[in-house]
Amino acid sequence: MLSLTLEEFMIELNDGSIKNVGPANKSATVKLFEVEDAEAREFGDKRVKLVFEDADGSEVQVSLFPEDVRKIADDIETLEAESPAFD
């Protein structure tokens, strides 16, 4: 299940074109639950792309620098040692 929240979001649709309307204070939050497939792959010369997909085909891609990927790997290792989620 994909949940998308858009804040302060307004667009103009004119002759089939979409145009940003209003100030540049927009933000978005995306959450993907019940992930069925996850993978990591190269993205360009200096980044790693994490790709997550659910059964409905909704997909979230995240591009990270290697140091951020290592931080996440360390966090997972800590969770494996300490969290009941890994029991």
N, CA, C and O atoms as a GROMACS GRO file, in nm:
protein
  348
    1MET      N    1   0.084  -0.117   0.000
    1MET     CA    2   0.000   0.000   0.000
    1MET      C    3   0.089   0.124   0.000
    1MET      O    4   0.179   0.136   0.083
    2LEU      N    5   0.063   0.213  -0.091
    2LEU     CA    6   0.139   0.337  -0.104
    2LEU      C    7   0.056   0.450  -0.045
    2LEU      O    8  -0.060   0.469  -0.081
    3SER      N    9   0.118   0.526   0.044
    3SER     CA   10   0.054   0.644   0.102
    3SER      C   11   0.134   0.766   0.060
    3SER      O   12   0.256   0.770   0.081
    4LEU      N   13   0.068   0.864   0.002
    4LEU     CA   14   0.134   0.984  -0.046
    4LEU      C   15   0.064   1.105   0.015
    4LEU      O   16  -0.057   1.121  -0.002
    5THR      N   17   0.139   1.189   0.086
    5THR     CA   18   0.086   1.311   0.145
    5THR      C   19   0.158   1.429   0.082
    5THR      O   20   0.281   1.436   0.084
    6LEU      N   21   0.082   1.520   0.027
    6LEU     CA   22   0.137   1.640  -0.034
    6LEU      C   23   0.093   1.760   0.048
    6LEU      O   24  -0.026   1.774   0.078
    7GLU      N   25   0.186   1.845   0.085
    7GLU     CA   26   0.156   1.964   0.165
    7GLU      C   27   0.168   2.089   0.079
    7GLU      O   28   0.260   2.102  -0.002
    8GLU      N   29   0.075   2.179   0.097
    8GLU     CA   30   0.077   2.308   0.028
    8GLU      C   31   0.092   2.290  -0.124
    8GLU      O   32   0.171   2.358  -0.189
    9PHE      N   33   0.016   2.196  -0.177
    9PHE     CA   34   0.034   2.157  -0.316
    9PHE      C   35  -0.080   2.212  -0.402
    9PHE      O   36  -0.197   2.185  -0.376
   10MET      N   37  -0.046   2.286  -0.503
   10MET     CA   38  -0.144   2.334  -0.598
   10MET      C   39  -0.077   2.339  -0.735
   10MET      O   40   0.036   2.386  -0.750
   11ILE      N   41  -0.150   2.290  -0.836
   11ILE     CA   42  -0.100   2.295  -0.973
   11ILE      C   43  -0.206   2.358  -1.062
   11ILE      O   44  -0.323   2.367  -1.026
   12GLU      N   45  -0.161   2.401  -1.176
   12GLU     CA   46  -0.251   2.455  -1.278
   12GLU      C   47  -0.246   2.360  -1.397
   12GLU      O   48  -0.139   2.323  -1.444
   13LEU      N   49  -0.362   2.321  -1.444
   13LEU     CA   50  -0.371   2.236  -1.563
   13LEU      C   51  -0.427   2.322  -1.675
   13LEU      O   52  -0.541   2.369  -1.667
   14ASN      N   53  -0.347   2.342  -1.779
   14ASN     CA   54  -0.387   2.430  -1.887
   14ASN      C   55  -0.345   2.368  -2.020
   14ASN      O   56  -0.226   2.352  -2.046
   15ASP      N   57  -0.441   2.335  -2.103
   15ASP     CA   58  -0.415   2.274  -2.234
   15ASP      C   59  -0.326   2.150  -2.224
   15ASP      O   60  -0.238   2.130  -2.307
   16GLY      N   61  -0.350   2.069  -2.123
   16GLY     CA   62  -0.276   1.944  -2.107
   16GLY      C   63  -0.141   1.958  -2.040
   16GLY      O   64  -0.072   1.858  -2.021
   17SER      N   65  -0.102   2.079  -2.002
   17SER     CA   66   0.026   2.100  -1.934
   17SER      C   67   0.003   2.124  -1.786
   17SER      O   68  -0.094   2.189  -1.746
   18ILE      N   69   0.091   2.072  -1.704
   18ILE     CA   70   0.084   2.091  -1.560
   18ILE      C   71   0.188   2.194  -1.521
   18ILE      O   72   0.304   2.185  -1.561
   19LYS      N   73   0.146   2.293  -1.443
   19LYS     CA   74   0.236   2.400  -1.401
   19LYS      C   75   0.223   2.421  -1.251
   19LYS      O   76   0.113   2.421  -1.196
   20ASN      N   77   0.336   2.438  -1.184
   20ASN     CA   78   0.338   2.470  -1.042
   20ASN      C   79   0.270   2.605  -1.019
   20ASN      O   80   0.294   2.700  -1.093
   21VAL      N   81   0.187   2.613  -0.917
   21VAL     CA   82   0.119   2.737  -0.882
   21VAL      C   83   0.151   2.768  -0.736
   21VAL      O   84   0.150   2.679  -0.651
   22GLY      N   85   0.180   2.894  -0.708
   22GLY     CA   86   0.203   2.935  -0.570
   22GLY      C   87   0.349   2.929  -0.531
   22GLY      O   88   0.436   2.907  -0.615
   23PRO      N   89   0.374   2.950  -0.402
   23PRO     CA   90   0.511   2.955  -0.353
   23PRO      C   91   0.578   2.817  -0.357
   23PRO      O   92   0.512   2.714  -0.373
   24ALA      N   93   0.708   2.817  -0.342
   24ALA     CA   94   0.788   2.693  -0.348
   24ALA      C   95   0.803   2.632  -0.209
   24ALA      O   96   0.914   2.596  -0.169
   25ASN      N   97   0.695   2.620  -0.135
   25ASN     CA   98   0.700   2.565   0.001
   25ASN      C   99   0.635   2.427   0.009
   25ASN      O  100   0.588   2.388   0.115
   26LYS      N  101   0.632   2.356  -0.100
   26LYS     CA  102   0.568   2.226  -0.105
   26LYS      C  103   0.657   2.118  -0.045
   26LYS      O  104   0.780   2.127  -0.049
   27SER      N  105   0.594   2.017   0.010
   27SER     CA  106   0.668   1.902   0.060
   27SER      C  107   0.583   1.777   0.040
   27SER      O  108   0.462   1.785   0.021
   28ALA      N  109   0.649   1.662   0.045
   28ALA     CA  110   0.576   1.537   0.025
   28ALA      C  111   0.633   1.431   0.117
   28ALA      O  112   0.751   1.431   0.149
   29THR      N  113   0.547   1.340   0.159
   29THR     CA  114   0.586   1.224   0.237
   29THR      C  115   0.531   1.102   0.165
   29THR      O  116   0.413   1.097   0.131
   30VAL      N  117   0.616   1.003   0.143
   30VAL     CA  118   0.574   0.879   0.078
   30VAL      C  119   0.604   0.763   0.172
   30VAL      O  120   0.713   0.753   0.228
   31LYS      N  121   0.505   0.677   0.188
   31LYS     CA  122   0.522   0.558   0.271
   31LYS      C  123   0.475   0.438   0.190
   31LYS      O  124   0.370   0.442   0.127
   32LEU      N  125   0.553   0.332   0.192
   32LEU     CA  126   0.517   0.210   0.121
   32LEU      C  127   0.514   0.096   0.222
   32LEU      O  128   0.616   0.063   0.284
   33PHE      N  129   0.397   0.036   0.238
   33PHE     CA  130   0.378  -0.072   0.334
   33PHE      C  131   0.365  -0.204   0.260
   33PHE      O  132   0.336  -0.207   0.140
   34GLU      N  133   0.387  -0.312   0.331
   34GLU     CA  134   0.374  -0.447   0.275
   34GLU      C  135   0.462  -0.466   0.152
   34GLU      O  136   0.416  -0.512   0.047
   35VAL      N  137   0.588  -0.429   0.166
   35VAL     CA  138   0.685  -0.442   0.057
   35VAL      C  139   0.706  -0.589   0.026
   35VAL      O  140   0.729  -0.670   0.116
   36GLU      N  141   0.699  -0.623  -0.101
   36GLU     CA  142   0.718  -0.762  -0.145
   36GLU      C  143   0.854  -0.784  -0.210
   36GLU      O  144   0.904  -0.896  -0.214
   37ASP      N  145   0.914  -0.676  -0.260
   37ASP     CA  146   1.044  -0.689  -0.326
   37ASP      C  147   1.128  -0.568  -0.291
   37ASP      O  148   1.081  -0.454  -0.294
   38ALA      N  149   1.254  -0.593  -0.258
   38ALA     CA  150   1.348  -0.485  -0.226
   38ALA      C  151   1.483  -0.522  -0.284
   38ALA      O  152   1.527  -0.637  -0.276
   39GLU      N  153   1.550  -0.421  -0.341
   39GLU     CA  154   1.683  -0.447  -0.396
   39GLU      C  155   1.767  -0.320  -0.390
   39GLU      O  156   1.716  -0.208  -0.378
   40ALA      N  157   1.896  -0.341  -0.397
   40ALA     CA  158   1.993  -0.230  -0.404
   40ALA      C  159   2.072  -0.247  -0.533
   40ALA      O  160   2.109  -0.358  -0.571
   41ARG      N  161   2.097  -0.134  -0.600
   41ARG     CA  162   2.176  -0.140  -0.724
   41ARG      C  163   2.250  -0.008  -0.743
   41ARG      O  164   2.221   0.092  -0.678
   42GLU      N  165   2.348  -0.011  -0.833
   42GLU     CA  166   2.424   0.110  -0.864
   42GLU      C  167   2.335   0.216  -0.926
   42GLU      O  168   2.240   0.185  -1.000
   43PHE      N  169   2.366   0.341  -0.895
   43PHE     CA  170   2.294   0.452  -0.956
   43PHE      C  171   2.397   0.558  -0.990
   43PHE      O  172   2.442   0.632  -0.902
   44GLY      N  173   2.435   0.564  -1.115
   44GLY     CA  174   2.541   0.656  -1.155
   44GLY      C  175   2.675   0.606  -1.103
   44GLY      O  176   2.692   0.488  -1.072
   45ASP      N  177   2.770   0.699  -1.093
   45ASP     CA  178   2.905   0.662  -1.050
   45ASP      C  179   2.924   0.662  -0.899
   45ASP      O  180   3.015   0.597  -0.849
   46LYS      N  181   2.839   0.735  -0.826
   46LYS     CA  182   2.868   0.757  -0.684
   46LYS      C  183   2.752   0.730  -0.591
   46LYS      O  184   2.757   0.767  -0.474
   47ARG      N  185   2.648   0.668  -0.639
   47ARG     CA  186   2.531   0.646  -0.554
   47ARG      C  187   2.480   0.503  -0.562
   47ARG      O  188   2.515   0.427  -0.653
   48VAL      N  189   2.398   0.470  -0.465
   48VAL     CA  190   2.331   0.341  -0.460
   48VAL      C  191   2.181   0.369  -0.460
   48VAL      O  192   2.134   0.458  -0.388
   49LYS      N  193   2.107   0.295  -0.540
   49LYS     CA  194   1.962   0.312  -0.544
   49LYS      C  195   1.898   0.194  -0.470
   49LYS      O  196   1.927   0.078  -0.501
   50LEU      N  197   1.813   0.224  -0.375
   50LEU     CA  198   1.731   0.124  -0.308
   50LEU      C  199   1.593   0.130  -0.372
   50LEU      O  200   1.534   0.237  -0.385
   51VAL      N  201   1.541   0.014  -0.411
   51VAL     CA  202   1.412   0.007  -0.479
   51VAL      C  203   1.322  -0.087  -0.400
   51VAL      O  204   1.360  -0.199  -0.368
   52PHE      N  205   1.200  -0.038  -0.368
   52PHE     CA  206   1.103  -0.114  -0.291
   52PHE      C  207   0.972  -0.119  -0.369
   52PHE      O  208   0.927  -0.017  -0.421
   53GLU      N  209   0.910  -0.239  -0.378
   53GLU     CA  210   0.786  -0.254  -0.454
   53GLU      C  211   0.687  -0.341  -0.376
   53GLU      O  212   0.726  -0.439  -0.312
   54ASP      N  213   0.558  -0.304  -0.382
   54ASP     CA  214   0.456  -0.385  -0.318
   54ASP      C  215   0.386  -0.473  -0.421
   54ASP      O  216   0.419  -0.469  -0.540
   55ALA      N  217   0.288  -0.552  -0.376
   55ALA     CA  218   0.220  -0.647  -0.464
   55ALA      C  219   0.138  -0.577  -0.572
   55ALA      O  220   0.110  -0.636  -0.676
   56ASP      N  221   0.098  -0.452  -0.548
   56ASP     CA  222   0.018  -0.378  -0.645
   56ASP      C  223   0.104  -0.311  -0.752
   56ASP      O  224   0.051  -0.249  -0.844
   57GLY      N  225   0.236  -0.323  -0.740
   57GLY     CA  226   0.325  -0.261  -0.837
   57GLY      C  227   0.365  -0.119  -0.801
   57GLY      O  228   0.437  -0.054  -0.877
   58SER      N  229   0.319  -0.069  -0.684
   58SER     CA  230   0.365   0.062  -0.638
   58SER      C  231   0.512   0.051  -0.603
   58SER      O  232   0.555  -0.048  -0.543
   59GLU      N  233   0.589   0.151  -0.640
   59GLU     CA  234   0.734   0.145  -0.623
   59GLU      C  235   0.787   0.276  -0.564
   59GLU      O  236   0.741   0.385  -0.599
   60VAL      N  237   0.884   0.262  -0.476
   60VAL     CA  238   0.956   0.377  -0.422
   60VAL      C  239   1.104   0.352  -0.447
   60VAL      O  240   1.155   0.244  -0.417
   61GLN      N  241   1.172   0.453  -0.502
   61GLN     CA  242   1.316   0.445  -0.525
   61GLN      C  243   1.384   0.554  -0.442
   61GLN      O  244   1.336   0.667  -0.434
   62VAL      N  245   1.496   0.516  -0.380
   62VAL     CA  246   1.572   0.610  -0.298
   62VAL      C  247   1.717   0.604  -0.341
   62VAL      O  248   1.776   0.496  -0.345
   63SER      N  249   1.775   0.718  -0.373
   63SER     CA  250   1.916   0.726  -0.414
   63SER      C  251   1.996   0.779  -0.296
   63SER      O  252   1.965   0.884  -0.240
   64LEU      N  253   2.101   0.705  -0.259
   64LEU     CA  254   2.184   0.742  -0.144
   64LEU      C  255   2.332   0.736  -0.180
   64LEU      O  256   2.374   0.661  -0.268
   65PHE      N  257   2.410   0.817  -0.110
   65PHE     CA  258   2.555   0.805  -0.120
   65PHE      C  259   2.599   0.685  -0.036
   65PHE      O  260   2.531   0.648   0.059
   66PRO      N  261   2.713   0.622  -0.071
   66PRO     CA  262   2.758   0.503   0.000
   66PRO      C  263   2.768   0.518   0.151
   66PRO      O  264   2.737   0.424   0.225
   67GLU      N  265   2.808   0.635   0.200
   67GLU     CA  266   2.819   0.652   0.346
   67GLU      C  267   2.681   0.645   0.413
   67GLU      O  268   2.671   0.601   0.527
   68ASP      N  269   2.577   0.687   0.344
   68ASP     CA  270   2.442   0.677   0.398
   68ASP      C  271   2.394   0.532   0.398
   68ASP      O  272   2.326   0.489   0.491
   69VAL      N  273   2.430   0.457   0.294
   69VAL     CA  274   2.396   0.315   0.287
   69VAL      C  275   2.467   0.240   0.400
   69VAL      O  276   2.407   0.155   0.465
   70ARG      N  277   2.593   0.272   0.424
   70ARG     CA  278   2.667   0.207   0.534
   70ARG      C  279   2.602   0.237   0.669
   70ARG      O  280   2.595   0.149   0.754
   71LYS      N  281   2.553   0.359   0.688
   71LYS     CA  282   2.486   0.396   0.813
   71LYS      C  283   2.360   0.313   0.832
   71LYS      O  284   2.332   0.265   0.942
   72ILE      N  285   2.283   0.296   0.725
   72ILE     CA  286   2.163   0.213   0.733
   72ILE      C  287   2.200   0.068   0.763
   72ILE      O  288   2.133   0.002   0.843
   73ALA      N  289   2.305   0.018   0.699
   73ALA     CA  290   2.350  -0.120   0.725
   73ALA      C  291   2.390  -0.135   0.871
   73ALA      O  292   2.360  -0.237   0.933
   74ASP      N  293   2.458  -0.036   0.928
   74ASP     CA  294   2.494  -0.039   1.070
   74ASP      C  295   2.368  -0.038   1.159
   74ASP      O  296   2.361  -0.110   1.258
   75ASP      N  297   2.271   0.044   1.122
   75ASP     CA  298   2.146   0.048   1.197
   75ASP      C  299   2.076  -0.087   1.196
   75ASP      O  300   2.025  -0.132   1.298
   76ILE      N  301   2.074  -0.153   1.080
   76ILE     CA  302   2.012  -0.285   1.069
   76ILE      C  303   2.087  -0.387   1.154
   76ILE      O  304   2.025  -0.470   1.221
   77GLU      N  305   2.218  -0.381   1.151
   77GLU     CA  306   2.299  -0.473   1.232
   77GLU      C  307   2.268  -0.454   1.380
   77GLU      O  308   2.256  -0.553   1.454
   78THR      N  309   2.254  -0.331   1.425
   78THR     CA  310   2.220  -0.303   1.564
   78THR      C  311   2.081  -0.356   1.597
   78THR      O  312   2.061  -0.416   1.703
   79LEU      N  313   1.985  -0.336   1.508
   79LEU     CA  314   1.851  -0.388   1.529
   79LEU      C  315   1.851  -0.540   1.539
   79LEU      O  316   1.781  -0.597   1.622
   80GLU      N  317   1.929  -0.605   1.453
   80GLU     CA  318   1.936  -0.752   1.457
   80GLU      C  319   1.983  -0.800   1.593
   80GLU      O  320   1.935  -0.901   1.644
   81ALA      N  321   2.075  -0.728   1.653
   81ALA     CA  322   2.130  -0.767   1.783
   81ALA      C  323   2.038  -0.732   1.899
   81ALA      O  324   2.039  -0.802   2.001
   82GLU      N  325   1.958  -0.626   1.886
   82GLU     CA  326   1.887  -0.573   2.001
   82GLU      C  327   1.735  -0.578   1.993
   82GLU      O  328   1.669  -0.573   2.097
   83SER      N  329   1.678  -0.586   1.876
   83SER     CA  330   1.533  -0.570   1.861
   83SER      C  331   1.459  -0.702   1.855
   83SER      O  332   1.505  -0.796   1.791
   84PRO      N  333   1.344  -0.709   1.920
   84PRO     CA  334   1.262  -0.831   1.909
   84PRO      C  335   1.203  -0.848   1.769
   84PRO      O  336   1.150  -0.954   1.737
   85ALA      N  337   1.211  -0.746   1.684
   85ALA     CA  338   1.163  -0.758   1.547
   85ALA      C  339   1.238  -0.866   1.470
   85ALA      O  340   1.186  -0.922   1.374
   86PHE      N  341   1.360  -0.897   1.513
   86PHE     CA  342   1.442  -0.998   1.445
   86PHE      C  343   1.441  -1.133   1.514
   86PHE      O  344   1.519  -1.222   1.478
   87ASP      N  345   1.354  -1.149   1.612
   87ASP     CA  346   1.346  -1.279   1.680
   87ASP      C  347   1.271  -1.381   1.599
   87ASP      O  348   1.255  -1.495   1.642
   0.00000   0.00000   0.00000
